[in-house]
Amino acid sequence: MSLLLDEIAIATARLAEAGVESPRTDAELIAARLHGVARSELHLVPDSDFDPRFWDDIARRQAREPLQHITGIAYFRYLELAVGPGVFVPRQETEVMTGWAIEQLAAMDVAEPLVADLGTGSGAIALSIAQEVPRAQVHAVEADPLARQWAERNIASVAAASPHTAGRVRLHAGDFGTALAGLEGHFDLVVSNPPYIPVGAWVPPEVGEYDPATALWGGGKDGLDAVRVVEQTARLLLRPGGLLAVEHGAQQGAAVYWVFAEENGWRETRNRTDLAGRDRFVTAVWPGA
Ligand SMILES: C[S@@+](CC[C@H](N)C(=O)[O-])C[C@H]1O[C@@H](n2cnc3c(N)ncnc32)[C@H](O)[C@@H]1O
């Protein structure tokens, strides 16, 4: 066994004891990032190259700092996004909703589908759609200036590799309830992962202490005030027949379904699940006013 693999085994035990959910994966990813190798190549790192800063990073993870803040990277679909203090770390659950949106856009008989991403954070959803739907134009809205800086950075780094992709994402500063005024009735699809956690609900330290508060707490007794703003906004932005996808917490499927119910003018409202089979997002069609 190599020195690095020995150290990873010790680190795994320490992370497990600290309550980290995936201790071995995290220890390996920290080591791989630090040593500039793939996870599958960790055994190839010579003992003489072991970087003692590994233990500084493990201590941060033991203190429940998110893995992505330590490595500086969040993987989202085909993207490697820069993340850190001030921006919400994109989640796997959101990849599923984004995939649904991408499939719908790809199947749409529209030359250049127009998409709104309400509350873009790192730019994860907007950039994925631009990357995977080569003709889509995406308007990404973000109110939080710090989060917006991360989105700008990610758009710039995608632009360096693919100007055509990044050039189809336009970042708007401001509240998603108003920032796209003037574009009403033009959008083919509105997608949003808004804040939706009810105030007072328990969240793990990685979330409560590191994700920005504006990304988490949705407002209202049920945490769904921001979802209601998305509903009001989407009905204005969508063209007749336009599509909506909004993420929510695993326990909120029924409540969010009713926000987009037929009584409110929506059609074909569906609860959809994440990879773990939990209710995770609602989709609906806006038939027009
Ligand atoms: C849960 S995070 C999602 C970020 C990103 N879309 C993702 O899925 O990783 C919600 C984002 O919405 C932003 N936000 C919350 N309320 C907003 C509002 N009223 N207007 C614009 N952005 C808002 C937050 O700052 C945060 O970046």
The ligand as an SDF file (V2000), in Angstrom:
LIG
                    3D

 27 29  0  0  0  0  0  0  0  0999 V2000
  -31.4040   26.9420   -4.0900 C   0  0  0  0  0  0  0  0  0  0  0  0
  -30.3930   28.1420   -4.8680 S   0  0  0  0  0  0  0  0  0  0  0  0
  -30.2920   27.4560   -6.5120 C   0  0  0  0  0  0  0  0  0  0  0  0
  -29.1070   27.9070   -7.3100 C   0  0  0  0  0  0  0  0  0  0  0  0
  -28.9310   27.1600   -8.6560 C   0  0  0  0  0  0  0  0  0  0  0  0
  -30.0630   27.4150   -9.5350 N   0  0  0  0  0  0  0  0  0  0  0  0
  -28.7880   25.6910   -8.4210 C   0  0  0  0  0  0  0  0  0  0  0  0
  -29.7380   24.9310   -8.6540 O   0  0  0  0  0  0  0  0  0  0  0  0
  -27.7040   25.2710   -7.9950 O   0  0  0  0  0  0  0  0  0  0  0  0
  -31.5340   29.5080   -5.0760 C   0  0  0  0  0  0  0  0  0  0  0  0
  -30.9120   30.7420   -5.7120 C   0  0  0  0  0  0  0  0  0  0  0  0
  -31.9470   31.7220   -5.9040 O   0  0  0  0  0  0  0  0  0  0  0  0
  -31.4740   32.9970   -5.5030 C   0  0  0  0  0  0  0  0  0  0  0  0
  -32.6550   33.7860   -5.1160 N   0  0  0  0  0  0  0  0  0  0  0  0
  -33.4390   33.6180   -4.0260 C   0  0  0  0  0  0  0  0  0  0  0  0
  -34.4660   34.4820   -4.0380 N   0  0  0  0  0  0  0  0  0  0  0  0
  -34.3340   35.2110   -5.1810 C   0  0  0  0  0  0  0  0  0  0  0  0
  -35.1090   36.2510   -5.7760 C   0  0  0  0  0  0  0  0  0  0  0  0
  -36.2270   36.7000   -5.2050 N   0  0  0  0  0  0  0  0  0  0  0  0
  -34.6990   36.7510   -6.9450 N   0  0  0  0  0  0  0  0  0  0  0  0
  -33.5670   36.2950   -7.5560 C   0  0  0  0  0  0  0  0  0  0  0  0
  -32.7850   35.3070   -7.0400 N   0  0  0  0  0  0  0  0  0  0  0  0
  -33.1670   34.7660   -5.8730 C   0  0  0  0  0  0  0  0  0  0  0  0
  -30.5350   32.7150   -4.3560 C   0  0  0  0  0  0  0  0  0  0  0  0
  -29.6480   33.7840   -4.1360 O   0  0  0  0  0  0  0  0  0  0  0  0
  -29.8620   31.4310   -4.8490 C   0  0  0  0  0  0  0  0  0  0  0  0
  -28.7230   31.7020   -5.6160 O   0  0  0  0  0  0  0  0  0  0  0  0
  1  2  1  0
  2  3  1  0
  2 10  1  0
  3  4  1  0
  4  5  1  0
  5  6  1  0
  5  7  1  0
  7  8  2  0
  7  9  1  0
 10 11  1  0
 11 12  1  0
 11 26  1  0
 12 13  1  0
 13 14  1  0
 13 24  1  0
 14 15  1  0
 14 23  1  0
 15 16  2  0
 16 17  1  0
 17 18  1  0
 17 23  2  0
 18 19  1  0
 18 20  2  0
 20 21  1  0
 21 22  2  0
 22 23  1  0
 24 25  1  0
 24 26  1  0
 26 27  1  0
M  CHG  2   2   1   9  -1
M  END
$$$$
